Amino acid sequence: VCCTRAFISYSGKYKMNPYAVIFTYSFDRDVAVYLFATEDEAKAFLTESYQEELRIDTEENPRDVESEISTDRDDAKITTLFDDHEDVTEFRLGSVYL
């Protein structure tokens, strides 16, 4: 389950969620960041997001794609191939420091 709050409370103090899944796109300046309390939650979200994006690119909008996900599920990449360019979506497990 994705956390929508950047902080979680421990003993009345605030501590940053230690894990983030970061999406970047070659075709857009936006960067999506989703925060999680555990590494397992973050890796599950990264894997599910990767699989859904791959499904959309290959089934809903049949395109030629190259895709890869690391064996430890901490990063993934989808390259959508067009005649005149490539669109790259990257998914990474990381941390956000404020």
Secondary structure as GFF3:
##gff-version 3
##sequence-region A 1 98
A	DSSP	beta_strand	7	10	.	.	.	ID=ss1
A	DSSP	beta_strand	13	16	.	.	.	ID=ss2
A	DSSP	beta_strand	19	25	.	.	.	ID=ss3
A	DSSP	beta_strand	28	36	.	.	.	ID=ss4
A	DSSP	alpha_helix	39	55	.	.	.	ID=ss5
A	DSSP	pi_helix	56	60	.	.	.	ID=ss6
A	DSSP	beta_strand	64	69	.	.	.	ID=ss7
A	DSSP	beta_strand	75	81	.	.	.	ID=ss8
A	DSSP	beta_strand	86	94	.	.	.	ID=ss9
###
